[in-house]
């Protein structure tokens, strides 16, 4: 089975504030949240931006966020599929875990840093899996060819010995 490779544009989802805590915290309105930069995360140039630069976090905080998200993505999502092929419920689980660990993410419009890291990580992992499968298929094809060639040569030697 070949994994699904998709070209995800930035997925978006509406997130509501859960006021289940006993303290009264007023969430930022969507208009006052930090907007997503124009373009797509994943490097500079051609309408892209670097997530690390866009967030302007300390290296320590960004590294912690990235490592945490990679583990959560690996554990809770299908890494052979792009973000648009994921279960919406599972994507929400990942987003909620990110908010629980990094509450400041609520300050970002539509949780764009979380969506960006999900999208870029799944693009990488799904492409990596596909590349490995192609390499394995090529290796198997070469082995089959070598094996068939060897069998043919052995059969020719046997025929020559019989003559």
C-alpha positions in Angstrom: 0.0 0.0 0.0 1.4 3.4 -1.0 1.0 6.2 1.5 -1.1 9.2 0.6 0.9 12.3 -0.3 -1.0 15.5 -0.4 -0.1 19.1 -1.0 -1.6 20.8 2.0 -2.3 24.4 2.0 -2.6 25.7 5.5 -5.5 23.9 7.1 -7.6 25.9 9.4 -10.1 25.0 12.0 -12.2 27.0 14.4 -11.1 26.8 18.0 -13.3 27.8 20.9 -12.2 28.8 24.3 -13.2 26.4 27.1 -14.0 28.3 30.2 -14.1 25.2 32.4 -11.7 26.7 34.9 -12.8 28.4 38.1 -10.8 31.5 37.3 -12.2 34.0 34.9 -9.8 34.4 32.0 -11.0 36.4 29.1 -9.8 35.0 25.8 -8.4 37.3 23.1 -10.9 38.0 20.4 -9.8 36.6 17.0 -9.2 40.1 15.8 -6.7 40.8 18.5 -4.7 37.6 18.1 -1.3 37.4 16.4 -2.1 36.9 12.7 -0.6 34.2 10.5 2.2 35.5 8.2 1.4 35.6 4.5 2.4 32.5 2.6 3.3 29.0 3.9 5.7 27.8 6.5 8.7 25.8 5.4 11.6 28.0 4.4 12.1 31.4 2.9 11.4 32.5 -0.6 8.5 31.9 -3.0 5.9 33.0 -0.6 7.2 31.0 2.3 8.4 31.9 5.8 10.4 30.2 8.5 8.3 29.3 11.5 11.1 30.0 13.9 11.6 33.5 12.6 7.8 34.2 12.4 7.3 33.2 16.1 10.3 35.2 17.4 10.5 32.9 20.4 13.7 32.1 22.3 15.6 29.2 20.8 15.0 27.1 23.9 11.2 27.6 23.8 11.0 27.0 20.1 13.1 23.8 20.4 10.9 22.6 23.2 7.8 23.3 21.2 9.2 21.6 18.1 10.3 18.5 19.9 7.0 18.2 21.8 5.0 18.6 18.7 7.1 16.0 16.8 6.4 13.4 19.5 2.7 14.2 19.7 2.4 14.1 15.9 4.2 10.8 15.8 2.1 9.3 18.5 -1.4 10.7 17.6 -1.4 11.1 13.8 -0.7 8.8 10.8 2.7 10.0 9.7 2.4 8.4 6.2 -0.5 10.8 5.4 -0.5 14.6 5.0 -2.5 16.9 7.3 -5.6 17.0 5.0 -5.9 13.2 5.1 -5.9 13.1 8.9 -8.9 12.5 11.1 -10.2 15.9 12.2 -10.8 14.5 15.7 -7.1 13.4 15.9 -5.9 16.8 14.7 -8.0 18.4 17.4 -6.4 16.1 20.0 -3.0 17.2 18.8 -4.0 20.9 18.9 -5.4 20.5 22.4 -2.2 18.8 23.7 -0.2 21.7 22.2 -2.4 24.3 24.0 -2.2 22.4 27.3 1.6 22.4 27.1 2.0 25.9 25.6 -1.0 28.0 26.7 0.4 31.1 24.9 -0.6 29.4 21.6 -4.1 30.7 22.3 -2.7 34.2 21.4 -2.2 33.1 17.8 -5.0 33.4 15.3 -6.5 30.0 14.6 -3.5 28.3 16.3 -1.5 28.8 13.1 1.9 27.8 14.7 0.4 24.4 15.6 -1.2 24.0 12.2 2.0 25.0 10.5 4.2 22.5 12.4 1.6 19.7 11.8 1.5 20.4 8.1 5.2 20.7 7.6 6.1 17.7 9.8 3.5 15.4 8.0 4.7 16.6 4.6 8.2 15.6 5.6 7.3 12.2 7.1 4.9 11.2 4.3 7.5 12.0 1.7 10.3 10.3 3.6 8.1 7.1 3.8 7.4 7.2 0.1 11.0 7.7 -0.7 12.0 4.7 1.4 9.3 2.6 -0.2 10.5 3.5 -3.7 14.1 2.6 -2.6 12.9 -0.7 -1.2 11.0 -1.5 -4.4 14.0 -0.7 -6.5 16.2 -2.9 -4.4 13.7 -5.7 -4.6 13.6 -5.3 -8.4 17.4 -5.4 -8.7 17.5 -8.5 -6.5 14.9 -10.2 -8.6 16.7 -9.3 -11.8 20.0 -10.6 -10.4 18.3 -13.8 -9.1 16.6 -14.5 -12.5 19.9 -13.8 -14.3 21.7 -16.2 -12.1 19.1 -18.9 -12.6 19.3 -18.4 -16.3 23.1 -18.7 -16.3 23.0 -21.8 -14.2 20.5 -23.4 -16.5 22.7 -22.6 -19.5 25.7 -24.1 -17.8 23.7 -27.3 -17.0 22.6 -27.5 -20.6 26.2 -27.1 -21.8 27.4 -29.8 -19.4 24.7 -32.2 -20.8 26.0 -31.7 -24.4 
